[in-house]
């Protein structure tokens, strides 16, 4: 068995055990998630992601490990922005707190399924058409500029969401959650409940974010193990993170600017890697990965710290 096969096997085993542990803590029907429980599980998922980083360092070397942790941090920071959209969806449909853990789990598992498809398609495209990385780079620069200038909360209107319109057109929707059921029978007719609609909207909302984040990971690496593991670890940890910071998400108002700067810099890296970084500056791959990691950490942590300081200043 090759080193890569061993790494995939370890990742699969760890992931299966972790999901089982997560299910035991957050997924009991009708159970409300406390801040303490959410904090414990968030620490668990982050620690697990960093433990896998340590495993990759030993098994695959420092370059692959640094690529993984850089990709994970990008996905993790971009996933925080997902939480704002998730909150809008839950508030719009008035989803009760005790149904949110189960709904989030199903929505996120669906999102992971779609991300695996997207990454697989991306790997095939990059393998056969390497020039597509330049398109990814240009797209990231454009997306970064758009995110930097966008007003928080103005990009996602559920009433104008195409998926929501399609569900309204072809299905009968029951506004009440009906004790957590997804499909009910009423007056001899089948209805989908608001919880079913929420799950679909959560999964499709993540697809929109994946269109931004997956090209960003390709800017760091084309290693399949890194691509899949960084995405899955970041998205699975999103559920506990949601319950941890749902009340404080609006306090990170400058996070989107930090994310935007990261996307622009990584997009420029993709566009200039061949002629500037490799031929002119003669930066080796490990050095490029280390610089990318530093940029991600500085921009994301800096935007969060700046947001906290600004909020304290306003309160004071």
C-alpha positions as CSV (number, residue, x, y, z in Angstrom):
1,X,0.0,0.0,0.0
2,X,1.4,3.4,-1.0
3,X,1.9,6.4,1.3
4,X,-1.0,8.2,-0.4
5,X,-3.3,5.2,0.0
6,X,-2.4,4.9,3.7
7,X,-3.1,8.7,4.1
8,X,-6.6,8.3,2.4
9,X,-7.3,5.3,4.6
10,X,-6.4,7.1,7.8
11,X,-8.4,10.1,6.7
12,X,-11.5,7.9,6.0
13,X,-11.2,6.1,9.4
14,X,-10.7,9.3,11.4
15,X,-13.6,11.0,9.5
16,X,-16.0,8.1,10.2
17,X,-15.2,8.0,13.9
18,X,-15.4,11.8,14.1
19,X,-18.8,12.0,12.4
20,X,-20.1,9.3,14.8
21,X,-18.9,11.3,17.7
22,X,-20.5,14.4,16.3
23,X,-23.8,12.6,15.8
24,X,-23.8,11.5,19.4
25,X,-23.3,15.1,20.7
26,X,-25.3,17.3,18.4
27,X,-27.8,15.3,16.4
28,X,-30.3,13.9,18.9
29,X,-33.8,14.9,17.7
30,X,-35.1,17.9,19.7
31,X,-31.9,18.5,21.6
32,X,-30.8,22.2,21.9
33,X,-27.1,22.9,21.6
34,X,-25.5,24.9,24.4
35,X,-22.6,27.3,23.9
36,X,-20.5,25.0,26.1
37,X,-21.3,22.0,23.9
38,X,-20.7,23.9,20.7
39,X,-17.3,25.2,22.0
40,X,-16.2,21.7,23.0
41,X,-17.1,20.3,19.6
42,X,-15.5,23.2,17.7
43,X,-12.3,22.6,19.6
44,X,-12.6,19.0,18.8
45,X,-12.9,19.6,15.0
46,X,-10.1,22.1,14.9
47,X,-7.8,19.8,16.9
48,X,-8.7,16.9,14.7
49,X,-7.8,19.0,11.6
50,X,-4.5,20.0,13.1
51,X,-3.8,16.4,14.2
52,X,-4.2,15.3,10.5
53,X,-1.8,18.1,9.7
54,X,0.7,16.5,12.0
55,X,0.1,13.1,10.4
56,X,0.7,14.5,6.9
57,X,3.9,16.2,8.1
58,X,5.2,12.8,9.2
59,X,3.8,10.7,6.4
60,X,4.0,13.0,3.4
61,X,6.5,15.7,4.4
62,X,6.3,19.4,5.4
63,X,5.3,20.8,1.9
64,X,2.2,18.6,1.7
65,X,1.3,19.3,5.3
66,X,1.7,23.1,4.8
67,X,-0.4,22.9,1.7
68,X,-3.1,21.1,3.7
69,X,-3.2,23.6,6.6
70,X,-3.2,26.5,4.2
71,X,-6.2,25.0,2.2
72,X,-8.0,24.2,5.5
73,X,-7.6,27.7,6.8
74,X,-8.9,29.2,3.6
75,X,-12.0,26.9,3.6
76,X,-12.5,27.4,7.3
77,X,-12.4,31.2,7.1
78,X,-14.7,31.2,4.0
79,X,-17.1,28.9,5.8
80,X,-17.5,31.5,8.6
81,X,-19.2,33.7,6.0
82,X,-21.6,30.8,5.3
83,X,-22.9,31.2,8.8
84,X,-24.4,34.6,8.0
85,X,-26.4,33.1,5.2
86,X,-27.4,30.1,7.3
87,X,-28.7,32.5,9.9
88,X,-30.8,34.4,7.3
89,X,-32.3,31.1,6.1
90,X,-33.2,29.9,9.7
91,X,-34.6,33.3,10.6
92,X,-36.7,33.6,7.4
93,X,-38.3,30.2,8.0
94,X,-38.4,30.6,11.8
95,X,-36.7,27.3,12.5
96,X,-36.8,26.5,16.2
97,X,-33.5,26.0,18.0
98,X,-34.1,22.3,18.8
99,X,-34.5,21.4,15.1
100,X,-31.4,23.3,13.9
101,X,-28.7,20.7,14.7
102,X,-30.3,17.9,12.7
103,X,-31.2,20.2,9.8
104,X,-27.7,21.6,9.7
105,X,-26.2,18.1,9.7
106,X,-28.2,16.9,6.7
107,X,-27.6,20.2,4.8
108,X,-23.9,20.0,5.4
109,X,-23.6,16.4,4.5
110,X,-25.4,17.2,1.2
111,X,-22.9,20.2,0.8
112,X,-20.0,17.8,1.2
113,X,-21.4,15.5,-1.4
114,X,-21.6,18.3,-3.9
115,X,-18.1,19.6,-3.0
116,X,-16.6,16.2,-3.7
117,X,-18.2,16.3,-7.1
118,X,-16.9,19.8,-7.8
119,X,-13.4,19.0,-6.6
120,X,-13.4,15.8,-8.8
121,X,-14.5,17.8,-11.8
122,X,-11.8,20.5,-11.0
123,X,-9.1,17.8,-10.8
124,X,-10.1,16.4,-14.2
125,X,-10.2,19.9,-15.8
126,X,-6.8,21.0,-14.4
127,X,-5.2,17.6,-15.3
128,X,-6.4,18.0,-19.0
129,X,-6.4,21.8,-19.4
130,X,-3.8,23.4,-17.2
131,X,-4.6,26.8,-18.6
132,X,-7.9,26.7,-16.7
133,X,-5.9,27.7,-13.6
134,X,-5.5,31.2,-15.2
135,X,-9.3,31.4,-15.4
136,X,-9.5,30.3,-11.7
137,X,-7.0,33.1,-10.9
138,X,-8.9,35.8,-12.7
139,X,-12.2,34.6,-11.2
140,X,-10.7,34.8,-7.7
141,X,-9.4,38.4,-8.2
142,X,-12.9,39.4,-9.5
143,X,-14.6,37.6,-6.6
144,X,-12.2,39.2,-4.1
145,X,-12.9,42.7,-5.3
146,X,-16.7,42.0,-5.4
147,X,-16.6,40.7,-1.8
148,X,-14.5,43.6,-0.5
149,X,-17.0,46.2,-1.9
150,X,-20.2,44.3,-1.1
151,X,-22.4,45.4,1.7
152,X,-22.9,42.8,4.4
153,X,-26.2,40.9,4.2
154,X,-27.2,42.4,0.8
155,X,-26.1,39.6,-1.4
156,X,-28.6,36.9,-0.4
157,X,-32.3,37.5,-0.8
158,X,-34.2,34.3,-0.1
159,X,-37.4,35.5,-1.8
160,X,-35.4,35.9,-5.1
161,X,-33.5,32.6,-4.7
162,X,-34.0,30.5,-7.8
163,X,-34.1,27.2,-5.8
164,X,-36.7,28.6,-3.5
165,X,-38.8,29.8,-6.4
166,X,-38.5,26.4,-8.1
167,X,-39.6,24.6,-4.9
168,X,-42.6,27.0,-4.5
169,X,-43.6,26.3,-8.1
170,X,-43.5,22.5,-8.1
171,X,-44.2,21.5,-4.5
172,X,-46.8,22.2,-1.9
173,X,-45.0,23.7,1.1
174,X,-46.3,23.6,4.6
175,X,-45.0,26.6,6.6
176,X,-44.9,24.8,10.0
177,X,-42.1,22.3,10.8
178,X,-44.6,19.7,12.1
179,X,-42.4,18.3,14.8
180,X,-39.3,18.0,12.7
181,X,-40.9,16.1,9.8
182,X,-39.8,16.8,6.2
183,X,-42.8,15.4,4.3
184,X,-46.4,15.3,5.7
185,X,-49.8,14.3,4.4
186,X,-52.6,16.9,4.7
187,X,-56.1,16.5,3.3
188,X,-55.0,13.6,1.1
189,X,-52.1,15.7,-0.4
190,X,-48.4,15.4,0.2
191,X,-46.6,18.6,1.5
192,X,-42.9,19.3,2.0
193,X,-42.3,21.2,5.2
194,X,-40.3,24.3,5.7
195,X,-37.5,22.2,7.3
196,X,-37.1,20.3,4.0
197,X,-36.9,23.6,2.1
198,X,-34.3,24.8,4.6
199,X,-32.1,21.8,4.1
200,X,-32.1,22.3,0.3
201,X,-31.3,26.0,0.7
202,X,-28.4,25.3,3.1
203,X,-26.9,22.8,0.6
204,X,-27.3,25.1,-2.4
205,X,-26.1,28.1,-0.5
206,X,-22.9,26.2,0.3
207,X,-22.5,25.4,-3.4
208,X,-22.4,29.1,-4.2
209,X,-19.6,29.5,-1.6
210,X,-17.8,26.4,-3.0
211,X,-17.6,28.1,-6.4
212,X,-15.4,30.7,-4.7
213,X,-13.4,28.6,-2.2
214,X,-12.5,25.5,-4.3
215,X,-10.6,27.5,-7.0
216,X,-8.7,29.2,-4.1
217,X,-7.6,25.8,-2.9
218,X,-6.4,24.9,-6.4
219,X,-4.2,27.9,-6.2
220,X,-2.3,26.3,-3.3
221,X,-2.2,22.7,-4.5
222,X,-3.5,20.1,-6.9
223,X,-2.9,17.3,-4.5
224,X,-6.1,15.2,-4.3
225,X,-5.7,14.2,-0.7
226,X,-5.2,17.9,0.4
227,X,-8.1,19.1,-1.8
228,X,-10.6,16.6,-0.3
229,X,-9.4,16.5,3.3
230,X,-9.1,20.3,3.8
231,X,-12.6,20.9,2.4
232,X,-14.3,18.1,4.3
233,X,-12.7,19.0,7.7
234,X,-13.6,22.7,7.3
235,X,-17.2,22.0,6.3
236,X,-17.9,19.4,9.0
237,X,-16.6,21.8,11.6
238,X,-19.0,24.4,10.4
239,X,-22.0,23.0,12.3
240,X,-20.5,23.4,15.8
241,X,-19.0,26.7,14.8
242,X,-22.5,27.9,13.8
243,X,-23.8,27.4,17.3
244,X,-20.8,28.9,18.9
245,X,-20.8,32.2,17.1
246,X,-24.4,32.6,15.8
247,X,-25.0,35.4,18.2
248,X,-21.8,37.2,17.5
249,X,-21.4,36.7,13.7
250,X,-22.3,40.4,13.0
251,X,-19.4,41.5,15.2
252,X,-17.0,40.2,12.6
253,X,-18.0,42.9,10.1
254,X,-14.5,43.2,8.6
255,X,-14.0,39.5,8.1
256,X,-15.3,39.6,4.6
257,X,-12.6,42.3,3.7
258,X,-9.9,40.0,5.1
259,X,-11.3,37.1,3.0
260,X,-11.5,39.3,0.0
261,X,-7.8,40.3,0.3
262,X,-6.8,36.6,0.6
263,X,-8.8,35.8,-2.6
264,X,-7.2,38.6,-4.6
265,X,-3.7,37.8,-3.5
266,X,-4.2,34.1,-4.2
267,X,-5.8,34.9,-7.5
268,X,-2.8,37.1,-8.5
269,X,-0.5,34.2,-7.4
270,X,-2.2,31.9,-9.8
271,X,-1.9,34.4,-12.7
272,X,1.8,35.2,-12.1
273,X,3.1,31.9,-10.7
274,X,4.8,30.7,-13.9
275,X,6.6,33.8,-15.0
276,X,7.0,35.9,-11.8
277,X,7.3,33.5,-8.9
278,X,9.1,30.6,-10.7
279,X,11.2,32.2,-13.4
280,X,11.9,35.7,-12.1
281,X,11.8,35.4,-8.3
282,X,12.9,31.8,-8.3
283,X,10.7,30.9,-5.4
284,X,10.6,27.2,-4.8
285,X,7.3,25.4,-4.1
286,X,7.8,25.1,-0.3
287,X,8.6,28.8,-0.1
288,X,5.4,29.7,-2.0
289,X,3.3,27.5,0.2
290,X,4.8,29.0,3.4
291,X,4.2,32.6,2.0
292,X,0.6,31.7,1.1
293,X,0.0,30.3,4.7
294,X,1.4,33.5,6.2
295,X,-0.8,35.7,4.0
296,X,-3.9,33.7,5.0
297,X,-3.2,33.8,8.7
298,X,-2.3,37.5,8.8
299,X,-5.3,38.6,6.7
300,X,-8.0,36.5,8.5
301,X,-6.7,36.9,12.0
302,X,-6.0,40.6,11.4
303,X,-9.6,41.2,10.1
304,X,-11.1,39.4,13.1
305,X,-9.0,41.3,15.6
306,X,-9.7,44.6,13.9
307,X,-13.4,43.9,14.0
308,X,-13.3,43.1,17.7
309,X,-11.3,46.3,18.5
310,X,-13.7,48.5,16.5
311,X,-16.7,46.9,18.3
312,X,-15.1,47.6,21.7
313,X,-14.3,51.1,20.7
314,X,-18.0,51.7,19.7
315,X,-19.3,50.2,23.0
316,X,-16.8,52.2,25.0
